[in-house]
């Protein structure tokens, strides 16, 4: 797990620390802010056809990015955290009415100071439930069996299961656009295997 930490809620100070941990699925080579074509087939010079996927919630608590190619599946799950670490005194004002007259008064108030940080991790394995069969991916090239399952998946949003190092799981949705792209990305070529694009002259 890699931890990125920054302090202050009302300021913008940033401090970063990283802690390495053993993982099976490699981290995604992109972040949620990368300028890539999401859920569309991309032809990469080194890896051939691939597709990027991104899922996040509207509350800004997590984002899951992944890259899918015959050579490997890479994924990163980022969680965003916030906790109160202290309070500071601030002056506020309000209007009050006394004896029929309105006037503005100042008063002291407490405002929380937050510690905001994010954690990034990649799963130990990814489970798929496709056409009443369970498939597991851990690392390396995508097997012919899993590739065939991905290309035959129903054309709709798919729920996959992320399995963590401690055995805990998180269900994550893959968008329909990415599922459609799998049909191209994982389709065997004329040689019966998925290969990167040949070098350009």
C-alpha positions in Angstrom: 0.0 0.0 0.0 1.2 3.4 -0.8 0.1 6.3 1.5 -0.1 9.9 0.3 -0.7 12.3 3.2 -1.4 16.0 3.3 -2.5 18.2 6.2 -4.8 21.1 6.7 -8.4 21.5 5.7 -8.4 25.2 5.3 -4.9 25.3 3.7 -3.3 23.5 0.9 -0.1 22.1 2.6 1.0 18.7 1.2 3.2 16.0 2.6 3.7 12.7 0.9 5.0 9.4 2.2 5.1 5.9 0.6 5.1 2.5 2.1 5.6 -0.5 -0.2 3.7 -3.7 0.2 3.6 -7.0 -1.6 1.0 -7.2 -4.3 0.0 -9.6 -7.1 -1.9 -7.4 -9.5 0.3 -4.6 -10.7 -0.8 -1.0 -10.1 -2.4 0.8 -13.0 0.0 3.0 -15.1 -2.6 5.8 -15.1 -4.4 7.9 -12.5 -7.9 9.3 -12.4 -6.6 12.5 -13.9 -4.6 11.0 -16.8 -5.6 12.3 -20.2 -6.5 8.9 -21.8 -9.5 7.7 -23.6 -11.6 5.9 -21.0 -13.7 2.8 -21.9 -12.4 2.9 -25.5 -10.0 0.6 -27.4 -6.6 2.2 -27.6 -3.8 0.9 -29.8 -0.6 1.0 -27.9 2.8 0.7 -29.7 4.1 -1.6 -27.1 1.1 -3.5 -25.7 -1.2 -3.7 -28.7 -5.0 -3.1 -28.1 -6.0 -2.1 -24.5 -8.7 -0.3 -22.6 -8.7 2.0 -19.6 -11.5 2.0 -17.1 -12.4 4.4 -14.2 -15.0 4.2 -11.5 -15.6 6.6 -8.7 -18.3 7.7 -6.3 -20.0 11.1 -6.2 -18.8 11.8 -2.6 -15.1 11.7 -3.5 -14.4 8.7 -1.2 -12.7 6.4 -3.7 -11.6 6.0 -7.3 -10.7 2.8 -9.1 -8.7 2.9 -12.3 -7.6 -0.1 -14.3 -5.9 -1.0 -17.6 -6.9 -4.1 -19.5 -4.6 -5.8 -22.1 -3.7 -9.4 -23.1 -0.3 -8.9 -21.5 -1.8 -8.1 -18.0 -4.5 -6.4 -16.0 -3.4 -3.5 -13.9 -5.5 -1.9 -11.2 -5.3 0.8 -8.5 -7.9 1.5 -5.8 -7.5 4.9 -4.1 -9.4 5.9 -1.0 -9.7 9.5 0.3 -9.8 10.1 4.0 -10.4 13.1 6.3 -10.2 13.4 10.1 -10.4 16.2 12.6 -7.0 16.8 14.3 -7.6 20.1 16.0 -9.7 23.3 16.1 -8.9 26.9 15.6 -10.7 30.0 16.8 -12.2 32.2 14.2 -14.3 35.4 14.4 -17.8 35.4 12.8 -20.5 38.0 12.6 -24.3 37.9 12.7 -27.2 40.3 12.8 -29.3 40.6 15.9 -32.4 42.7 16.8 -32.5 44.6 20.0 -35.2 47.1 21.0 -36.4 47.1 17.4 -33.0 47.9 16.0 -30.8 45.6 14.0 -27.1 45.5 14.5 -24.1 43.4 13.6 -22.2 41.6 16.4 -19.0 39.6 16.3 -18.5 36.4 18.1 -15.8 33.7 18.5 -16.3 30.3 17.0 -14.3 27.1 16.6 -13.5 25.7 13.2 -12.1 22.2 12.7 -8.7 21.5 11.2 -8.7 18.4 9.1 -5.9 16.0 8.2 -6.7 14.8 4.7 -4.9 11.8 3.1 -5.3 9.1 0.5 -4.3 5.5 0.4 -3.5 3.6 -2.8 -3.4 -0.2 -3.2 -3.7 -2.9 -5.8 -5.6 -6.2 -5.1 -4.1 -9.6 -4.6 -6.5 -11.0 -7.2 -9.6 -10.1 -9.3 -12.6 -12.4 -9.5 -15.1 -12.5 -12.3 -18.5 -14.2 -12.5 -19.2 -14.6 -16.2 -21.9 -16.8 -17.7 -22.3 -18.7 -14.4 -18.5 -19.4 -14.2 -16.0 -18.0 -11.7 -12.6 -16.9 -13.0 -9.6 -15.5 -11.1 -6.8 -13.3 -12.3 -3.7 -12.7 -10.2 -0.8 -11.5 -12.4 0.9 -11.9 -15.7 -0.7 -12.5 -19.1 -4.4 -13.1 -19.3 -5.1 -16.8 -19.9 -6.9 -17.9 -23.0 -9.8 -19.2 -20.8 -10.3 -15.8 -19.1 -9.8 -13.9 -22.4 -12.6 -16.0 -23.9 -14.8 -15.3 -21.0 -14.2 -11.6 -21.2 -15.1 -11.5 -24.9 -18.3 -13.4 -24.2 -19.5 -11.3 -21.3 -23.0 -9.7 -21.5 -22.8 -6.2 -22.9 -23.7 -4.4 -19.7 -22.0 -3.1 -16.6 -20.1 -5.8 -14.8 -19.4 -6.3 -11.1 -15.9 -7.7 -10.4 -14.6 -8.6 -7.0 -11.2 -7.3 -5.7 -9.5 -9.6 -3.3 -7.1 -8.0 -0.9 -4.0 -9.4 0.8 -5.8 -9.9 4.1 -8.6 -11.8 2.4 -11.1 -8.9 2.5 -13.0 -8.2 -0.7 -14.5 -5.1 -2.5 -17.0 -5.3 -5.3 -16.4 -2.9 -8.1 -18.3 -2.0 -11.2 -16.8 -2.0 -14.7 -18.7 0.2 -17.2 -20.5 -1.2 -20.2 -18.2 0.7 -22.5 -15.2 -1.2 -21.2 -17.0 -4.5 -21.4 -17.7 -3.8 -25.0 -14.1 -2.9 -25.6 -13.0 -6.3 -24.1 -14.4 -8.0 -27.2 -11.7 -6.3 -29.3 -8.9 -6.2 -26.7 -9.1 -9.9 -25.8 -10.1 -11.3 -29.2 -7.4 -13.8 -30.4 -5.6 -12.8 -33.5 -5.0 -14.9 -36.6 -2.2 -16.9 -34.7 -4.6 -17.8 -32.0 -2.8 -15.7 -29.4 -2.9 -12.0 -28.3 0.3 -10.2 -29.3 1.5 -6.6 -29.1 1.4 -4.6 -32.3 4.4 -5.2 -34.6 7.1 -2.5 -34.6 6.4 0.4 -37.0 8.9 1.0 -39.7 
